[in-house]
């Protein structure tokens, strides 16, 4: 029997003590979390109600009759299935592409020494302070001259550069010892080999966090699809839902509830399953040198 096992046998299992402040903080977080989850729950329940219950002045939380009429209206009154597929294609392409671009850019800023690196990185981060509306007109002109208007590529190509992703990965790469790079170079490894064999395997929590953040942003994005896409069959789901709601004097309210449920529920489920990895990735601290 080892010394730690013997000590555990004598002392007994270690019990975690909760201070009163921790109980209070946990209660506050539960209340705040429930406050954020109540609107989502209300929208989902409304999508299963009958049209009369949905139009009632007082909200009915528990539907007296569960029906899929709202979802049938949603997918029959508009090509929402194609719109949902467009959102999936754009989101998956941007998540994978932006992760690859962020890894390469973060490696350059973290490992390769060149003149003006810190100044360039500071200017790169300054893009976070600019609202999207500032670059709307120049981006529209560029997309127009590239003949990408009303094309999903207009949503994918500009979104491959995610400043937040580059910043998070750059900070994490700087926590990895440079001795590993030196050992790999002795064996003849180049930059791409170091990225593939060292950086990526040691940075999966941070890379996963970047992918989750990027995916959530692209899935819910409305501004850029509204600027570049004008064909109904090529719209993403948020833009198609807005287009449905803004027509016919407000649109079918049940279909709007169903569309909101289809858009919100995957994000909530994804966050529940990926929250630990997301928190691990965001929790990394950069080391300034």
C-alpha positions as CSV (number, residue, x, y, z in Angstrom):
1,X,0.0,0.0,0.0
2,X,1.4,3.4,-1.0
3,X,1.8,6.3,1.4
4,X,-1.1,8.2,-0.1
5,X,-3.4,5.2,0.1
6,X,-2.5,4.6,3.7
7,X,-3.1,8.2,4.6
8,X,-6.5,8.1,2.8
9,X,-7.4,5.0,4.8
10,X,-6.5,6.7,8.1
11,X,-7.9,10.1,7.5
12,X,-10.9,9.0,5.4
13,X,-12.2,10.4,2.1
14,X,-11.8,14.1,1.7
15,X,-15.1,16.0,1.8
16,X,-15.6,19.2,0.0
17,X,-17.0,21.9,2.2
18,X,-19.4,24.5,0.9
19,X,-19.2,27.9,2.4
20,X,-22.4,30.0,2.8
21,X,-21.1,32.4,0.2
22,X,-20.8,29.5,-2.3
23,X,-24.4,28.5,-1.6
24,X,-25.6,32.1,-2.1
25,X,-23.6,32.4,-5.3
26,X,-25.0,29.1,-6.7
27,X,-28.5,30.2,-5.9
28,X,-28.0,33.5,-7.7
29,X,-26.5,31.7,-10.7
30,X,-29.5,29.3,-10.8
31,X,-32.0,32.2,-10.7
32,X,-30.1,34.1,-13.5
33,X,-29.8,31.0,-15.6
34,X,-33.5,30.3,-15.2
35,X,-34.3,33.9,-16.2
36,X,-32.3,33.5,-19.4
37,X,-33.9,30.1,-20.1
38,X,-37.5,31.0,-19.6
39,X,-38.0,33.0,-22.9
40,X,-36.5,30.0,-24.8
41,X,-38.8,27.6,-23.1
42,X,-41.8,29.9,-23.7
43,X,-41.1,30.1,-27.4
44,X,-40.7,26.3,-27.7
45,X,-44.0,25.7,-25.9
46,X,-45.8,28.3,-28.0
47,X,-44.7,26.5,-31.2
48,X,-46.7,23.4,-30.1
49,X,-49.9,25.3,-29.3
50,X,-52.9,25.7,-31.5
51,X,-53.3,29.0,-33.5
52,X,-56.1,30.2,-31.1
53,X,-53.8,29.7,-28.0
54,X,-50.9,31.4,-29.7
55,X,-53.1,34.5,-30.5
56,X,-54.5,34.7,-26.9
57,X,-53.8,37.9,-25.0
58,X,-52.7,36.1,-21.9
59,X,-49.8,33.7,-22.6
60,X,-50.6,30.1,-22.2
61,X,-47.6,28.2,-20.8
62,X,-48.8,24.7,-21.1
63,X,-50.6,23.8,-24.4
64,X,-53.9,22.1,-23.9
65,X,-53.4,20.3,-27.2
66,X,-50.0,19.6,-28.7
67,X,-49.9,20.1,-32.4
68,X,-47.3,20.3,-35.1
69,X,-49.4,22.8,-37.2
70,X,-46.8,25.6,-36.7
71,X,-44.0,23.5,-38.1
72,X,-46.1,22.3,-41.0
73,X,-46.9,26.0,-41.8
74,X,-43.2,26.9,-41.5
75,X,-41.9,24.4,-43.9
76,X,-44.8,24.7,-46.4
77,X,-45.1,28.5,-46.6
78,X,-41.4,29.1,-47.2
79,X,-38.5,27.0,-48.4
80,X,-37.3,26.9,-44.8
81,X,-35.7,23.5,-45.3
82,X,-33.3,24.9,-47.9
83,X,-32.7,27.9,-45.7
84,X,-31.8,25.7,-42.8
85,X,-29.5,23.7,-45.0
86,X,-27.8,26.9,-46.2
87,X,-27.2,27.9,-42.5
88,X,-25.7,24.4,-41.8
89,X,-23.4,24.6,-44.8
90,X,-22.2,28.1,-44.1
91,X,-21.7,27.5,-40.4
92,X,-19.8,24.2,-40.9
93,X,-17.6,25.8,-43.7
94,X,-16.8,28.9,-41.6
95,X,-16.1,26.9,-38.4
96,X,-13.6,24.6,-40.1
97,X,-12.0,27.3,-42.3
98,X,-11.8,29.9,-39.5
99,X,-10.3,27.4,-37.1
100,X,-7.5,26.6,-39.7
101,X,-6.9,30.2,-40.4
102,X,-6.9,31.2,-36.7
103,X,-4.4,28.4,-35.9
104,X,-2.0,29.5,-38.7
105,X,-2.3,33.2,-37.9
106,X,-1.9,32.6,-34.1
107,X,1.2,30.6,-34.7
108,X,2.8,33.4,-36.7
109,X,2.0,36.0,-34.0
110,X,3.2,33.7,-31.2
111,X,6.2,31.9,-32.6
112,X,7.7,33.7,-35.6
113,X,9.8,36.8,-34.9
114,X,9.6,39.6,-37.5
115,X,9.8,43.4,-37.4
116,X,6.6,45.1,-36.3
117,X,4.9,42.0,-35.1
118,X,3.5,43.5,-31.9
119,X,2.3,46.6,-33.8
120,X,0.6,44.6,-36.4
121,X,-1.0,42.4,-33.8
122,X,-2.3,45.5,-32.0
123,X,-3.7,46.9,-35.2
124,X,-5.3,43.5,-35.8
125,X,-7.0,43.6,-32.4
126,X,-8.2,47.1,-33.1
127,X,-10.7,45.6,-35.6
128,X,-12.6,44.4,-32.5
129,X,-13.5,48.0,-31.6
130,X,-15.1,48.7,-35.0
131,X,-18.8,47.9,-35.5
132,X,-19.8,45.8,-38.5
133,X,-21.7,48.8,-40.0
134,X,-18.4,50.6,-40.6
135,X,-17.1,48.0,-43.0
136,X,-20.5,47.3,-44.6
137,X,-20.1,49.5,-47.6
138,X,-16.4,48.6,-48.5
139,X,-17.3,44.9,-48.0
140,X,-20.3,45.2,-50.3
141,X,-18.2,46.8,-53.0
142,X,-15.5,44.1,-52.8
143,X,-18.1,41.3,-52.9
144,X,-19.8,43.0,-55.8
145,X,-16.6,43.3,-57.9
146,X,-15.8,39.6,-57.1
147,X,-19.2,38.7,-58.4
148,X,-20.2,36.9,-55.2
149,X,-23.4,38.7,-54.4
150,X,-26.3,36.3,-53.7
151,X,-23.8,33.5,-53.2
152,X,-23.0,31.6,-50.0
153,X,-19.3,32.3,-50.6
154,X,-19.9,35.9,-49.8
155,X,-20.8,34.7,-46.3
156,X,-18.0,32.2,-46.0
157,X,-14.8,33.9,-47.3
158,X,-15.0,37.1,-45.2
159,X,-15.8,35.2,-42.1
160,X,-12.7,33.0,-42.3
161,X,-10.8,35.7,-40.4
162,X,-12.0,35.7,-36.8
163,X,-10.1,38.2,-34.7
164,X,-11.3,36.7,-31.4
165,X,-10.1,33.2,-32.4
166,X,-6.7,34.5,-33.5
167,X,-6.3,36.3,-30.1
168,X,-7.4,33.3,-28.0
169,X,-5.1,30.8,-29.8
170,X,-2.2,33.2,-29.9
171,X,-2.4,33.6,-26.1
172,X,-2.6,29.9,-25.7
173,X,0.3,29.1,-28.0
174,X,2.5,31.4,-25.9
175,X,1.9,29.1,-22.9
176,X,3.4,26.1,-24.8
177,X,7.2,25.8,-24.0
178,X,9.4,26.7,-27.0
179,X,11.7,23.8,-26.1
180,X,9.2,21.5,-27.9
181,X,9.7,23.6,-31.0
182,X,13.4,23.4,-30.7
183,X,13.4,19.6,-30.2
184,X,11.2,19.3,-33.3
185,X,13.5,21.5,-35.4
186,X,16.4,19.3,-34.5
187,X,14.5,16.4,-36.0
188,X,14.0,18.4,-39.2
189,X,10.5,19.5,-38.6
190,X,9.2,22.7,-40.3
191,X,6.6,25.2,-39.2
192,X,3.7,23.2,-40.6
193,X,4.9,20.0,-38.9
194,X,5.3,21.8,-35.6
195,X,1.7,23.1,-35.9
196,X,0.3,19.7,-36.8
197,X,2.3,17.6,-34.3
198,X,2.7,20.0,-31.4
199,X,0.5,23.0,-31.4
200,X,-2.8,21.4,-32.5
201,X,-2.7,18.4,-30.2
202,X,-1.8,20.5,-27.2
203,X,-4.4,23.2,-28.0
204,X,-7.6,21.2,-28.6
205,X,-9.5,22.9,-25.7
206,X,-8.7,26.4,-27.0
207,X,-9.4,25.4,-30.6
208,X,-12.7,23.8,-29.6
209,X,-13.7,27.0,-27.8
210,X,-12.9,29.1,-30.9
211,X,-15.0,26.7,-33.0
212,X,-18.0,26.9,-30.6
213,X,-17.8,30.7,-30.4
214,X,-17.5,31.0,-34.2
215,X,-20.3,28.6,-34.9
216,X,-22.7,30.4,-32.5
217,X,-21.9,33.7,-34.2
218,X,-22.3,32.5,-37.8
219,X,-25.5,30.4,-37.0
220,X,-27.3,33.5,-35.6
221,X,-25.8,36.1,-38.0
222,X,-28.4,38.3,-39.7
223,X,-26.5,41.4,-40.7
224,X,-24.2,40.0,-43.4
225,X,-26.7,37.6,-45.0
226,X,-29.2,40.5,-45.2
227,X,-26.5,42.6,-47.0
228,X,-25.3,40.0,-49.5
229,X,-28.2,37.6,-50.1
230,X,-31.5,38.5,-51.8
231,X,-32.8,35.3,-53.2
232,X,-35.2,33.4,-51.0
233,X,-33.7,29.9,-51.8
234,X,-30.2,31.1,-50.9
235,X,-31.1,32.9,-47.6
236,X,-29.9,31.5,-44.3
237,X,-32.4,30.5,-41.7
238,X,-32.4,33.7,-39.6
239,X,-32.8,35.9,-42.7
240,X,-35.6,33.6,-44.1
241,X,-37.4,33.7,-40.8
242,X,-37.3,37.5,-40.7
243,X,-38.5,37.6,-44.3
244,X,-41.4,35.3,-43.4
245,X,-42.3,37.4,-40.3
246,X,-42.2,40.7,-42.2
247,X,-44.6,39.6,-45.0
248,X,-48.4,39.2,-45.0
249,X,-49.1,41.7,-42.3
250,X,-46.8,40.1,-39.7
251,X,-46.6,36.5,-41.0
252,X,-48.0,33.4,-39.4
253,X,-47.2,33.8,-35.7
254,X,-47.1,30.0,-35.2
255,X,-44.5,29.5,-38.0
256,X,-42.4,32.3,-36.4
257,X,-42.4,30.5,-33.1
258,X,-41.5,27.2,-34.8
259,X,-38.6,28.9,-36.7
260,X,-37.3,30.5,-33.5
261,X,-37.4,27.1,-31.8
262,X,-35.5,25.5,-34.6
263,X,-32.8,28.2,-34.4
264,X,-32.5,28.4,-30.6
265,X,-32.7,24.8,-29.5
266,X,-29.6,23.5,-31.3
267,X,-27.6,26.4,-29.8
268,X,-28.8,25.6,-26.3
269,X,-28.2,21.9,-26.7
270,X,-24.8,22.5,-28.2
271,X,-23.8,24.8,-25.3
272,X,-25.0,22.2,-22.7
273,X,-22.8,19.5,-24.2
274,X,-19.8,21.8,-25.0
275,X,-19.8,24.2,-22.1
276,X,-17.0,22.5,-20.2
277,X,-14.7,22.6,-23.2
278,X,-15.7,26.1,-23.9
279,X,-14.9,27.2,-20.4
280,X,-11.6,25.4,-20.5
281,X,-10.6,27.1,-23.7
282,X,-11.6,30.6,-22.6
283,X,-10.0,30.1,-19.2
284,X,-6.5,29.8,-20.6
285,X,-4.3,32.8,-19.7
286,X,-1.6,34.2,-22.0
287,X,1.9,34.7,-20.8
288,X,3.4,38.0,-21.9
289,X,7.1,37.9,-22.7
